Amino acid sequence: MKLCQERLERILSVLDRRSGAETLRNLERNFSIWRSEVEEAESLGWIVIEKIPPPVGRPAIIARKLSETMAAKLP
């Protein structure tokens, strides 16, 4: 799925409501935002994807919104 302006706005609004960060798993399950869309938004410079390893278990993959002051390309 190709990222469009509406989907990018949806991703950013969800991250705003969630204090600027959310796991990719929750984005897929609760908001129907696919991993490919999040990865494309990262490649355009709107968000950052981070892997946070816990002491035990599977690591959490977090999508974090970048600062509003940083320049990014519009899709």
All heavy atoms as a GROMACS GRO file, in nm:
protein
  602
    1MET      N    1   0.085  -0.118   0.000
    1MET     CA    2   0.000   0.000   0.000
    1MET      C    3   0.090   0.124   0.000
    1MET      O    4   0.184   0.133   0.076
    1MET     CB    5  -0.090  -0.002   0.123
    1MET     CG    6  -0.182   0.118   0.132
    1MET     SD    7  -0.291   0.114   0.273
    1MET     CE    8  -0.414   0.002   0.214
    2LYS      N    9   0.059   0.217  -0.088
    2LYS     CA   10   0.137   0.339  -0.098
    2LYS      C   11   0.082   0.444  -0.001
    2LYS      O   12  -0.038   0.458   0.015
    2LYS     CB   13   0.131   0.391  -0.241
    2LYS     CG   14   0.222   0.506  -0.265
    2LYS     CD   15   0.236   0.530  -0.413
    2LYS     CE   16   0.311   0.657  -0.436
    2LYS     NZ   17   0.447   0.637  -0.467
    3LEU      N   18   0.173   0.515   0.061
    3LEU     CA   19   0.136   0.617   0.159
    3LEU      C   20   0.084   0.741   0.087
    3LEU      O   21   0.149   0.794  -0.001
    3LEU     CB   22   0.257   0.653   0.245
    3LEU     CG   23   0.231   0.751   0.358
    3LEU    CD1   24   0.144   0.686   0.464
    3LEU    CD2   25   0.362   0.795   0.418
    4CYS      N   26  -0.034   0.788   0.125
    4CYS     CA   27  -0.090   0.911   0.071
    4CYS      C   28  -0.103   1.013   0.184
    4CYS      O   29  -0.080   0.981   0.301
    4CYS     CB   30  -0.225   0.886   0.004
    4CYS     SG   31  -0.351   0.825   0.116
    5GLN      N   32  -0.140   1.134   0.149
    5GLN     CA   33  -0.149   1.243   0.247
    5GLN      C   34  -0.248   1.210   0.358
    5GLN      O   35  -0.223   1.236   0.475
    5GLN     CB   36  -0.188   1.374   0.177
    5GLN     CG   37  -0.191   1.494   0.269
    5GLN     CD   38  -0.054   1.534   0.320
    5GLN    OE1   39   0.044   1.520   0.249
    5GLN    NE2   40  -0.047   1.581   0.441
    6GLU      N   41  -0.362   1.150   0.324
    6GLU     CA   42  -0.464   1.117   0.424
    6GLU      C   43  -0.415   1.013   0.523
    6GLU      O   44  -0.439   1.024   0.644
    6GLU     CB   45  -0.593   1.067   0.356
    6GLU     CG   46  -0.666   1.173   0.277
    6GLU     CD   47  -0.609   1.194   0.138
    6GLU    OE1   48  -0.535   1.104   0.088
    6GLU    OE2   49  -0.635   1.299   0.080
    7ARG      N   50  -0.346   0.911   0.474
    7ARG     CA   51  -0.293   0.807   0.562
    7ARG      C   52  -0.182   0.862   0.651
    7ARG      O   53  -0.172   0.827   0.768
    7ARG     CB   54  -0.242   0.688   0.481
    7ARG     CG   55  -0.349   0.615   0.404
    7ARG     CD   56  -0.455   0.556   0.492
    7ARG     NE   57  -0.403   0.442   0.566
    7ARG     CZ   58  -0.471   0.375   0.657
    7ARG    NH1   59  -0.593   0.409   0.687
    7ARG    NH2   60  -0.417   0.274   0.720
    8LEU      N   61  -0.098   0.951   0.597
    8LEU     CA   62   0.006   1.013   0.677
    8LEU      C   63  -0.056   1.097   0.788
    8LEU      O   64  -0.012   1.090   0.903
    8LEU     CB   65   0.096   1.100   0.589
    8LEU     CG   66   0.205   1.178   0.662
    8LEU    CD1   67   0.301   1.084   0.733
    8LEU    CD2   68   0.278   1.270   0.567
    9GLU      N   69  -0.160   1.173   0.757
    9GLU     CA   70  -0.229   1.252   0.859
    9GLU      C   71  -0.290   1.163   0.965
    9GLU      O   72  -0.290   1.197   1.083
    9GLU     CB   73  -0.335   1.341   0.795
    9GLU     CG   74  -0.276   1.455   0.714
    9GLU     CD   75  -0.380   1.533   0.637
    9GLU    OE1   76  -0.503   1.502   0.648
    9GLU    OE2   77  -0.341   1.624   0.563
   10ARG      N   78  -0.342   1.047   0.925
   10ARG     CA   79  -0.400   0.953   1.021
   10ARG      C   80  -0.292   0.900   1.115
   10ARG      O   81  -0.312   0.893   1.236
   10ARG     CB   82  -0.467   0.838   0.948
   10ARG     CG   83  -0.511   0.726   1.037
   10ARG     CD   84  -0.657   0.697   1.020
   10ARG     NE   85  -0.694   0.574   1.089
   10ARG     CZ   86  -0.736   0.571   1.214
   10ARG    NH1   87  -0.748   0.680   1.283
   10ARG    NH2   88  -0.769   0.458   1.270
   11ILE      N   89  -0.177   0.861   1.060
   11ILE     CA   90  -0.066   0.812   1.143
   11ILE      C   91  -0.024   0.919   1.243
   11ILE      O   92  -0.010   0.892   1.363
   11ILE     CB   93   0.054   0.769   1.055
   11ILE    CG1   94   0.018   0.647   0.972
   11ILE    CG2   95   0.177   0.740   1.140
   11ILE    CD1   96   0.119   0.614   0.863
   12LEU      N   97  -0.005   1.041   1.196
   12LEU     CA   98   0.040   1.149   1.283
   12LEU      C   99  -0.065   1.184   1.388
   12LEU      O  100  -0.029   1.213   1.503
   12LEU     CB  101   0.076   1.272   1.200
   12LEU     CG  102   0.195   1.254   1.105
   12LEU    CD1  103   0.216   1.380   1.023
   12LEU    CD2  104   0.320   1.214   1.178
   13SER      N  105  -0.194   1.179   1.353
   13SER     CA  106  -0.297   1.210   1.452
   13SER      C  107  -0.305   1.102   1.560
   13SER      O  108  -0.324   1.133   1.677
   13SER     CB  109  -0.432   1.230   1.385
   13SER     OG  110  -0.483   1.109   1.336
   14VAL      N  111  -0.288   0.976   1.521
   14VAL     CA  112  -0.287   0.868   1.620
   14VAL      C  113  -0.168   0.885   1.714
   14VAL      O  114  -0.181   0.871   1.836
   14VAL     CB  115  -0.284   0.730   1.551
   14VAL    CG1  116  -0.251   0.619   1.649
   14VAL    CG2  117  -0.417   0.702   1.482
   15LEU      N  118  -0.051   0.915   1.659
   15LEU     CA  119   0.067   0.935   1.743
   15LEU      C  120   0.050   1.056   1.834
   15LEU      O  121   0.097   1.054   1.948
   15LEU     CB  122   0.192   0.947   1.657
   15LEU     CG  123   0.235   0.820   1.584
   15LEU    CD1  124   0.356   0.846   1.497
   15LEU    CD2  125   0.260   0.707   1.680
   16ASP      N  126  -0.016   1.161   1.787
   16ASP     CA  127  -0.043   1.277   1.873
   16ASP      C  128  -0.131   1.238   1.991
   16ASP      O  129  -0.106   1.279   2.104
   16ASP     CB  130  -0.113   1.388   1.794
   16ASP     CG  131  -0.017   1.470   1.712
   16ASP    OD1  132   0.104   1.472   1.746
   16ASP    OD2  133  -0.062   1.534   1.615
   17ARG      N  134  -0.234   1.159   1.965
   17ARG     CA  135  -0.324   1.116   2.072
   17ARG      C  136  -0.256   1.022   2.169
   17ARG      O  137  -0.296   1.011   2.285
   17ARG     CB  138  -0.448   1.047   2.015
   17ARG     CG  139  -0.546   1.146   1.954
   17ARG     CD  140  -0.669   1.076   1.908
   17ARG     NE  141  -0.641   1.021   1.776
   17ARG     CZ  142  -0.701   0.915   1.723
   17ARG    NH1  143  -0.793   0.851   1.790
   17ARG    NH2  144  -0.670   0.874   1.602
   18ARG      N  145  -0.154   0.953   2.125
   18ARG     CA  146  -0.081   0.856   2.209
   18ARG      C  147   0.050   0.912   2.261
   18ARG      O  148   0.149   0.839   2.276
   18ARG     CB  149  -0.055   0.729   2.129
   18ARG     CG  150  -0.176   0.657   2.083
   18ARG     CD  151  -0.248   0.602   2.200
   18ARG     NE  152  -0.359   0.519   2.155
   18ARG     CZ  153  -0.428   0.443   2.235
   18ARG    NH1  154  -0.400   0.441   2.363
   18ARG    NH2  155  -0.529   0.373   2.191
   19SER      N  156   0.059   1.040   2.285
   19SER     CA  157   0.178   1.106   2.342
   19SER      C  158   0.299   1.099   2.250
   19SER      O  159   0.413   1.100   2.297
   19SER     CB  160   0.214   1.046   2.478
   19SER     OG  161   0.106   1.051   2.564
   20GLY      N  162   0.279   1.088   2.121
   20GLY     CA  163   0.389   1.091   2.026
   20GLY      C  164   0.454   0.959   1.996
   20GLY      O  165   0.545   0.952   1.914
   21ALA      N  166   0.410   0.848   2.059
   21ALA     CA  167   0.471   0.717   2.034
   21ALA      C  168   0.369   0.605   2.054
   21ALA      O  169   0.280   0.616   2.137
   21ALA     CB  170   0.590   0.695   2.126
   22GLU      N  171   0.385   0.500   1.976
   22GLU     CA  172   0.298   0.382   1.987
   22GLU      C  173   0.371   0.264   1.924
   22GLU      O  174   0.454   0.281   1.834
   22GLU     CB  175   0.166   0.407   1.913
   22GLU     CG  176   0.064   0.297   1.926
   22GLU     CD  177   0.017   0.275   2.068
   22GLU    OE1  178  -0.046   0.363   2.124
   22GLU    OE2  179   0.048   0.166   2.122
   23THR      N  180   0.341   0.143   1.973
   23THR     CA  181   0.404   0.024   1.916
   23THR      C  182   0.342  -0.005   1.779
   23THR      O  183   0.225   0.024   1.754
   23THR     CB  184   0.387  -0.098   2.006
   23THR    OG1  185   0.249  -0.130   2.016
   23THR    CG2  186   0.446  -0.075   2.143
   24LEU      N  187   0.422  -0.064   1.691
   24LEU     CA  188   0.372  -0.102   1.560
   24LEU      C  189   0.261  -0.206   1.572
   24LEU      O  190   0.165  -0.205   1.495
   24LEU     CB  191   0.484  -0.155   1.471
   24LEU     CG  192   0.586  -0.053   1.423
   24LEU    CD1  193   0.685  -0.118   1.328
   24LEU    CD2  194   0.521   0.065   1.358
   25ARG      N  195   0.274  -0.291   1.668
   25ARG     CA  196   0.173  -0.394   1.691
   25ARG      C  197   0.037  -0.331   1.723
   25ARG      O  198  -0.066  -0.371   1.668
   25ARG     CB  199   0.218  -0.485   1.804
   25ARG     CG  200   0.126  -0.598   1.834
   25ARG     CD  201   0.185  -0.680   1.948
   25ARG     NE  202   0.092  -0.782   1.989
   25ARG     CZ  203   0.120  -0.910   1.994
   25ARG    NH1  204   0.240  -0.952   1.962
   25ARG    NH2  205   0.031  -0.996   2.033
   26ASN      N  206   0.034  -0.230   1.810
   26ASN     CA  207  -0.091  -0.163   1.844
   26ASN      C  208  -0.145  -0.081   1.727
   26ASN      O  209  -0.266  -0.070   1.710
   26ASN     CB  210  -0.075  -0.075   1.967
   26ASN     CG  211  -0.070  -0.155   2.094
   26ASN    OD1  212  -0.111  -0.271   2.097
   26ASN    ND2  213  -0.017  -0.095   2.199
   27LEU      N  214  -0.056  -0.020   1.649
   27LEU     CA  215  -0.101   0.054   1.532
   27LEU      C  216  -0.173  -0.037   1.434
   27LEU      O  217  -0.275  -0.001   1.377
   27LEU     CB  218   0.016   0.124   1.464
   27LEU     CG  219   0.076   0.243   1.537
   27LEU    CD1  220   0.202   0.292   1.464
   27LEU    CD2  221  -0.024   0.356   1.549
   28GLU      N  222  -0.118  -0.157   1.414
   28GLU     CA  223  -0.181  -0.253   1.322
   28GLU      C  224  -0.312  -0.306   1.378
   28GLU      O  225  -0.413  -0.310   1.306
   28GLU     CB  226  -0.086  -0.369   1.294
   28GLU     CG  227   0.030  -0.331   1.207
   28GLU     CD  228   0.125  -0.448   1.182
   28GLU    OE1  229   0.101  -0.559   1.235
   28GLU    OE2  230   0.224  -0.427   1.112
   29ARG      N  231  -0.313  -0.346   1.503
   29ARG     CA  232  -0.431  -0.408   1.562
   29ARG      C  233  -0.544  -0.311   1.588
   29ARG      O  234  -0.660  -0.339   1.560
   29ARG     CB  235  -0.395  -0.477   1.693
   29ARG     CG  236  -0.318  -0.602   1.676
   29ARG     CD  237  -0.291  -0.663   1.809
   29ARG     NE  238  -0.246  -0.800   1.792
   29ARG     CZ  239  -0.241  -0.887   1.889
   29ARG    NH1  240  -0.277  -0.852   2.011
   29ARG    NH2  241  -0.199  -1.009   1.867
   30ASN      N  242  -0.514  -0.196   1.647
   30ASN     CA  243  -0.619  -0.105   1.693
   30ASN      C  244  -0.658   0.002   1.593
   30ASN      O  245  -0.770   0.053   1.598
   30ASN     CB  246  -0.576  -0.037   1.824
   30ASN     CG  247  -0.551  -0.138   1.934
   30ASN    OD1  248  -0.608  -0.245   1.936
   30ASN    ND2  249  -0.463  -0.102   2.025
   31PHE      N  250  -0.567   0.038   1.502
   31PHE     CA  251  -0.593   0.151   1.413
   31PHE      C  252  -0.585   0.115   1.265
   31PHE      O  253  -0.601   0.203   1.180
   31PHE     CB  254  -0.496   0.265   1.444
   31PHE     CG  255  -0.504   0.312   1.586
   31PHE    CD1  256  -0.408   0.275   1.679
   31PHE    CD2  257  -0.608   0.392   1.628
   31PHE    CE1  258  -0.414   0.317   1.810
   31PHE    CE2  259  -0.617   0.435   1.760
   31PHE     CZ  260  -0.520   0.398   1.851
   32SER      N  261  -0.558  -0.009   1.231
   32SER     CA  262  -0.545  -0.055   1.092
   32SER      C  263  -0.444   0.028   1.013
   32SER      O  264  -0.467   0.063   0.898
   32SER     CB  265  -0.681  -0.053   1.022
   32SER     OG  266  -0.770  -0.141   1.084
   33ILE      N  267  -0.334   0.059   1.078
   33ILE     CA  268  -0.223   0.127   1.011
   33ILE      C  269  -0.115   0.021   0.988
   33ILE      O  270  -0.062  -0.035   1.083
   33ILE     CB  271  -0.170   0.244   1.097
   33ILE    CG1  272  -0.279   0.349   1.114
   33ILE    CG2  273  -0.045   0.304   1.034
   33ILE    CD1  274  -0.243   0.460   1.209
   34TRP      N  275  -0.085  -0.005   0.863
   34TRP     CA  276   0.004  -0.116   0.830
   34TRP      C  277   0.150  -0.076   0.844
   34TRP      O  278   0.187   0.040   0.830
   34TRP     CB  279  -0.025  -0.166   0.689
   34TRP     CG  280  -0.170  -0.193   0.672
   34TRP    CD1  281  -0.254  -0.132   0.586
   34TRP    CD2  282  -0.251  -0.285   0.747
   34TRP    NE1  283  -0.382  -0.181   0.602
   34TRP    CE2  284  -0.383  -0.274   0.699
   34TRP    CE3  285  -0.225  -0.375   0.850
   34TRP    CZ2  286  -0.487  -0.350   0.751
   34TRP    CZ3  287  -0.329  -0.450   0.902
   34TRP    CH2  288  -0.458  -0.439   0.852
   35ARG      N  289   0.231  -0.177   0.870
   35ARG     CA  290   0.374  -0.157   0.891
   35ARG      C  291   0.441  -0.092   0.770
   35ARG      O  292   0.528  -0.006   0.785
   35ARG     CB  293   0.440  -0.291   0.922
   35ARG     CG  294   0.584  -0.280   0.957
   35ARG     CD  295   0.646  -0.417   0.980
   35ARG     NE  296   0.780  -0.402   1.031
   35ARG     CZ  297   0.817  -0.433   1.153
   35ARG    NH1  298   0.731  -0.484   1.236
   35ARG    NH2  299   0.941  -0.416   1.190
   36SER      N  300   0.399  -0.127   0.650
   36SER     CA  301   0.458  -0.068   0.530
   36SER      C  302   0.432   0.082   0.524
   36SER      O  303   0.518   0.159   0.480
   36SER     CB  304   0.404  -0.136   0.405
   36SER     OG  305   0.264  -0.118   0.394
   37GLU      N  306   0.316   0.126   0.570
   37GLU     CA  307   0.285   0.269   0.573
   37GLU      C  308   0.374   0.341   0.674
   37GLU      O  309   0.424   0.451   0.647
   37GLU     CB  310   0.139   0.292   0.610
   37GLU     CG  311   0.042   0.242   0.508
   37GLU     CD  312  -0.101   0.254   0.554
   37GLU    OE1  313  -0.129   0.236   0.673
   37GLU    OE2  314  -0.186   0.283   0.467
   38VAL      N  315   0.393   0.279   0.789
   38VAL     CA  316   0.478   0.338   0.892
   38VAL      C  317   0.622   0.345   0.844
   38VAL      O  318   0.690   0.447   0.863
   38VAL     CB  319   0.467   0.258   1.024
   38VAL    CG1  320   0.564   0.310   1.128
   38VAL    CG2  321   0.325   0.262   1.076
   39GLU      N  322   0.670   0.241   0.777
   39GLU     CA  323   0.807   0.241   0.726
   39GLU      C  324   0.825   0.345   0.617
   39GLU      O  325   0.930   0.410   0.608
   39GLU     CB  326   0.843   0.102   0.673
   39GLU     CG  327   0.860   0.000   0.784
   39GLU     CD  328   0.878  -0.141   0.735
   39GLU    OE1  329   0.856  -0.167   0.614
   39GLU    OE2  330   0.911  -0.227   0.818
   40GLU      N  331   0.722   0.366   0.534
   40GLU     CA  332   0.732   0.469   0.431
   40GLU      C  333   0.732   0.609   0.493
   40GLU      O  334   0.804   0.697   0.448
   40GLU     CB  335   0.617   0.456   0.332
   40GLU     CG  336   0.637   0.538   0.208
   40GLU     CD  337   0.539   0.506   0.098
   40GLU    OE1  338   0.475   0.400   0.103
   40GLU    OE2  339   0.526   0.589   0.007
   41ALA      N  340   0.651   0.629   0.598
   41ALA     CA  341   0.651   0.758   0.668
   41ALA      C  342   0.788   0.783   0.732
   41ALA      O  343   0.834   0.897   0.736
   41ALA     CB  344   0.541   0.760   0.774
   42GLU      N  345   0.853   0.676   0.778
   42GLU     CA  346   0.988   0.692   0.833
   42GLU      C  347   1.087   0.730   0.724
   42GLU      O  348   1.172   0.818   0.744
   42GLU     CB  349   1.034   0.562   0.900
   42GLU     CG  350   1.173   0.576   0.958
   42GLU     CD  351   1.233   0.444   1.002
   42GLU    OE1  352   1.201   0.340   0.943
   42GLU    OE2  353   1.314   0.448   1.095
   43SER      N  354   1.076   0.668   0.608
   43SER     CA  355   1.169   0.700   0.499
   43SER      C  356   1.151   0.844   0.450
   43SER      O  357   1.246   0.905   0.401
   43SER     CB  358   1.154   0.602   0.384
   43SER     OG  359   1.029   0.620   0.320
   44LEU      N  360   1.030   0.899   0.465
   44LEU     CA  361   1.006   1.038   0.427
   44LEU      C  362   1.047   1.137   0.536
   44LEU      O  363   1.050   1.258   0.514
   44LEU     CB  364   0.858   1.059   0.394
   44LEU     CG  365   0.809   0.989   0.268
   44LEU    CD1  366   0.657   0.999   0.258
   44LEU    CD2  367   0.876   1.047   0.146
   45GLY      N  368   1.078   1.088   0.656
   45GLY     CA  369   1.129   1.172   0.762
   45GLY      C  370   1.025   1.227   0.858
   45GLY      O  371   1.052   1.321   0.931
   46TRP      N  372   0.906   1.168   0.863
   46TRP     CA  373   0.801   1.216   0.953
   46TRP      C  374   0.805   1.150   1.090
   46TRP      O  375   0.767   1.210   1.189
   46TRP     CB  376   0.663   1.194   0.891
   46TRP     CG  377   0.634   1.287   0.780
   46TRP    CD1  378   0.651   1.264   0.646
   46TRP    CD2  379   0.587   1.421   0.790
   46TRP    NE1  380   0.617   1.373   0.574
   46TRP    CE2  381   0.576   1.472   0.660
   46TRP    CE3  382   0.552   1.502   0.896
   46TRP    CZ2  383   0.532   1.601   0.634
   46TRP    CZ3  384   0.508   1.630   0.870
   46TRP    CH2  385   0.498   1.678   0.741
   47ILE      N  386   0.849   1.023   1.095
   47ILE     CA  387   0.854   0.950   1.220
   47ILE      C  388   0.985   0.871   1.227
   47ILE      O  389   1.058   0.863   1.129
   47ILE     CB  390   0.734   0.853   1.236
   47ILE    CG1  391   0.736   0.750   1.125
   47ILE    CG2  392   0.604   0.928   1.238
   47ILE    CD1  393   0.631   0.642   1.143
   48VAL      N  394   1.009   0.813   1.344
   48VAL     CA  395   1.127   0.728   1.366
   48VAL      C  396   1.078   0.596   1.422
   48VAL      O  397   0.989   0.593   1.507
   48VAL     CB  398   1.224   0.795   1.465
   48VAL    CG1  399   1.337   0.701   1.503
   48VAL    CG2  400   1.278   0.923   1.410
   49ILE      N  401   1.135   0.486   1.375
   49ILE     CA  402   1.102   0.354   1.428
   49ILE      C  403   1.220   0.309   1.514
   49ILE      O  404   1.335   0.309   1.470
   49ILE     CB  405   1.077   0.252   1.316
   49ILE    CG1  406   0.957   0.296   1.232
   49ILE    CG2  407   1.056   0.113   1.373
   49ILE    CD1  408   0.931   0.210   1.111
   50GLU      N  409   1.190   0.273   1.640
   50GLU     CA  410   1.293   0.231   1.735
   50GLU      C  411   1.260   0.092   1.787
   50GLU      O  412   1.144   0.058   1.806
   50GLU     CB  413   1.297   0.326   1.854
   50GLU     CG  414   1.323   0.469   1.820
   50GLU     CD  415   1.306   0.562   1.938
   50GLU    OE1  416   1.257   0.518   2.044
   50GLU    OE2  417   1.343   0.679   1.925
   51LYS      N  418   1.363   0.013   1.812
   51LYS     CA  419   1.347  -0.119   1.874
   51LYS      C  420   1.394  -0.110   2.017
   51LYS      O  421   1.508  -0.074   2.044
   51LYS     CB  422   1.425  -0.225   1.798
   51LYS     CG  423   1.400  -0.365   1.847
   51LYS     CD  424   1.484  -0.466   1.774
   51LYS     CE  425   1.412  -0.505   1.647
   51LYS     NZ  426   1.477  -0.620   1.581
   52ILE      N  427   1.304  -0.142   2.112
   52ILE     CA  428   1.335  -0.134   2.254
   52ILE      C  429   1.338  -0.276   2.311
   52ILE      O  430   1.233  -0.339   2.325
   52ILE     CB  431   1.233  -0.047   2.328
   52ILE    CG1  432   1.233   0.093   2.269
   52ILE    CG2  433   1.264  -0.044   2.477
   52ILE    CD1  434   1.130   0.184   2.326
   53PRO      N  435   1.456  -0.326   2.345
   53PRO     CA  436   1.465  -0.461   2.398
   53PRO      C  437   1.430  -0.465   2.548
   53PRO      O  438   1.485  -0.388   2.626
   53PRO     CB  439   1.610  -0.500   2.376
   53PRO     CG  440   1.684  -0.371   2.373
   53PRO     CD  441   1.588  -0.268   2.321
   54PRO      N  442   1.338  -0.554   2.587
   54PRO     CA  443   1.309  -0.570   2.729
   54PRO      C  444   1.410  -0.665   2.793
   54PRO      O  445   1.487  -0.731   2.723
   54PRO     CB  446   1.170  -0.633   2.729
   54PRO     CG  447   1.170  -0.714   2.605
   54PRO     CD  448   1.251  -0.636   2.505
   55PRO      N  449   1.411  -0.675   2.926
   55PRO     CA  450   1.502  -0.768   2.990
   55PRO      C  451   1.473  -0.913   2.951
   55PRO      O  452   1.565  -0.993   2.935
   55PRO     CB  453   1.477  -0.748   3.140
   55PRO     CG  454   1.401  -0.622   3.152
   55PRO     CD  455   1.338  -0.594   3.022
   56VAL      N  456   1.343  -0.946   2.934
   56VAL     CA  457   1.303  -1.081   2.896
   56VAL      C  458   1.189  -1.069   2.795
   56VAL      O  459   1.102  -0.985   2.810
   56VAL     CB  460   1.253  -1.160   3.019
   56VAL    CG1  461   1.201  -1.296   2.979
   56VAL    CG2  462   1.362  -1.172   3.123
   57GLY      N  463   1.192  -1.152   2.692
   57GLY     CA  464   1.082  -1.152   2.597
   57GLY      C  465   1.116  -1.084   2.466
   57GLY      O  466   1.230  -1.053   2.437
   58ARG      N  467   1.010  -1.059   2.387
   58ARG     CA  468   1.030  -1.004   2.254
   58ARG      C  469   1.045  -0.851   2.264
   58ARG      O  470   0.979  -0.786   2.344
   58ARG     CB  471   0.916  -1.047   2.164
   58ARG     CG  472   0.825  -0.942   2.119
   58ARG     CD  473   0.724  -0.994   2.024
   58ARG     NE  474   0.597  -1.001   2.095
   58ARG     CZ  475   0.491  -1.060   2.052
   58ARG    NH1  476   0.493  -1.123   1.937
   58ARG    NH2  477   0.382  -1.062   2.121
   59PRO      N  478   1.128  -0.792   2.177
   59PRO     CA  479   1.146  -0.647   2.181
   59PRO      C  480   1.024  -0.573   2.126
   59PRO      O  481   0.954  -0.623   2.040
   59PRO     CB  482   1.268  -0.624   2.092
   59PRO     CG  483   1.274  -0.743   2.005
   59PRO     CD  484   1.214  -0.857   2.080
   60ALA      N  485   1.002  -0.454   2.179
   60ALA     CA  486   0.893  -0.369   2.131
   60ALA      C  487   0.948  -0.281   2.019
   60ALA      O  488   1.057  -0.225   2.030
   60ALA     CB  489   0.840  -0.284   2.244
   61ILE      N  490   0.872  -0.267   1.911
   61ILE     CA  491   0.909  -0.180   1.802
   61ILE      C  492   0.816  -0.059   1.808
   61ILE      O  493   0.695  -0.071   1.793
   61ILE     CB  494   0.900  -0.253   1.666
   61ILE    CG1  495   0.991  -0.374   1.668
   61ILE    CG2  496   0.938  -0.158   1.554
   61ILE    CD1  497   0.980  -0.463   1.547
   62ILE      N  498   0.874   0.057   1.835
   62ILE     CA  499   0.799   0.179   1.862
   62ILE      C  500   0.809   0.275   1.744
   62ILE      O  501   0.918   0.296   1.690
   62ILE     CB  502   0.855   0.250   1.988
   62ILE    CG1  503   0.859   0.157   2.108
   62ILE    CG2  504   0.780   0.378   2.018
   62ILE    CD1  505   0.726   0.125   2.166
   63ALA      N  506   0.696   0.333   1.706
   63ALA     CA  507   0.694   0.443   1.608
   63ALA      C  508   0.682   0.572   1.689
   63ALA      O  509   0.591   0.587   1.770
   63ALA     CB  510   0.577   0.429   1.513
   64ARG      N  511   0.776   0.663   1.670
   64ARG     CA  512   0.779   0.788   1.746
   64ARG      C  513   0.775   0.905   1.647
   64ARG      O  514   0.849   0.908   1.550
   64ARG     CB  515   0.907   0.794   1.829
   64ARG     CG  516   0.911   0.906   1.928
   64ARG     CD  517   1.033   0.897   2.019
   64ARG     NE  518   1.054   0.766   2.078
   64ARG     CZ  519   0.993   0.722   2.188
   64ARG    NH1  520   0.907   0.798   2.248
   64ARG    NH2  521   1.019   0.602   2.235
   65LYS      N  522   0.688   1.000   1.676
   65LYS     CA  523   0.672   1.118   1.591
   65LYS      C  524   0.791   1.211   1.612
   65LYS      O  525   0.833   1.234   1.725
   65LYS     CB  526   0.542   1.189   1.626
   65LYS     CG  527   0.511   1.305   1.537
   65LYS     CD  528   0.378   1.366   1.574
   65LYS     CE  529   0.355   1.490   1.492
   65LYS     NZ  530   0.232   1.557   1.529
   66LEU      N  531   0.842   1.266   1.502
   66LEU     CA  532   0.952   1.362   1.511
   66LEU      C  533   0.898   1.499   1.548
   66LEU      O  534   0.779   1.526   1.537
   66LEU     CB  535   1.026   1.370   1.377
   66LEU     CG  536   1.107   1.247   1.339
   66LEU    CD1  537   1.169   1.266   1.203
   66LEU    CD2  538   1.214   1.219   1.442
   67SER      N  539   0.985   1.585   1.588
   67SER     CA  540   0.949   1.721   1.627
   67SER      C  541   0.886   1.796   1.511
   67SER      O  542   0.921   1.775   1.395
   67SER     CB  543   1.075   1.794   1.674
   67SER     OG  544   1.047   1.929   1.694
   68GLU      N  545   0.794   1.886   1.540
   68GLU     CA  546   0.727   1.967   1.438
   68GLU      C  547   0.826   2.062   1.368
   68GLU      O  548   0.801   2.105   1.256
   68GLU     CB  549   0.614   2.050   1.501
   68GLU     CG  550   0.501   1.967   1.556
   68GLU     CD  551   0.418   1.900   1.449
   68GLU    OE1  552   0.410   1.954   1.338
   68GLU    OE2  553   0.364   1.793   1.478
   69THR      N  554   0.935   2.094   1.432
   69THR     CA  555   1.029   2.190   1.374
   69THR      C  556   1.120   2.128   1.270
   69THR      O  557   1.180   2.200   1.193
   69THR     CB  558   1.116   2.252   1.485
   69THR    OG1  559   1.188   2.148   1.551
   69THR    CG2  560   1.031   2.326   1.585
   70MET      N  561   1.127   1.995   1.267
   70MET     CA  562   1.214   1.929   1.170
   70MET      C  563   1.147   1.929   1.034
   70MET      O  564   1.028   1.905   1.020
   70MET     CB  565   1.244   1.786   1.214
   70MET     CG  566   1.322   1.781   1.345
   70MET     SD  567   1.364   1.615   1.389
   70MET     CE  568   1.490   1.580   1.270
   71ALA      N  569   1.224   1.955   0.930
   71ALA     CA  570   1.170   1.958   0.794
   71ALA      C  571   1.155   1.816   0.742
   71ALA      O  572   1.239   1.729   0.766
   71ALA     CB  573   1.263   2.038   0.703
   72ALA      N  574   1.046   1.791   0.673
   72ALA     CA  575   1.023   1.661   0.612
   72ALA      C  576   0.956   1.682   0.477
   72ALA      O  577   0.890   1.781   0.454
   72ALA     CB  578   0.935   1.575   0.701
   73LYS      N  579   0.974   1.585   0.389
   73LYS     CA  580   0.916   1.595   0.255
   73LYS      C  581   0.772   1.548   0.258
   73LYS      O  582   0.739   1.447   0.319
   73LYS     CB  583   0.996   1.508   0.159
   73LYS     CG  584   1.140   1.552   0.143
   73LYS     CD  585   1.212   1.457   0.053
   73LYS     CE  586   1.273   1.351   0.145
   73LYS     NZ  587   1.350   1.251   0.076
   74LEU      N  588   0.684   1.619   0.191
   74LEU     CA  589   0.546   1.576   0.178
   74LEU      C  590   0.536   1.468   0.072
   74LEU      O  591   0.603   1.475  -0.030
   74LEU     CB  592   0.457   1.694   0.137
   74LEU     CG  593   0.431   1.796   0.247
   74LEU    CD1  594   0.358   1.915   0.187
   74LEU    CD2  595   0.350   1.737   0.358
   75PRO      N  596   0.452   1.366   0.096
   75PRO     CA  597   0.436   1.262  -0.006
   75PRO      C  598   0.358   1.313  -0.125
   75PRO      O  599   0.284   1.406  -0.118
   75PRO     CB  600   0.360   1.153   0.068
   75PRO     CG  601   0.301   1.216   0.188
   75PRO     CD  602   0.380   1.339   0.216
   0.00000   0.00000   0.00000
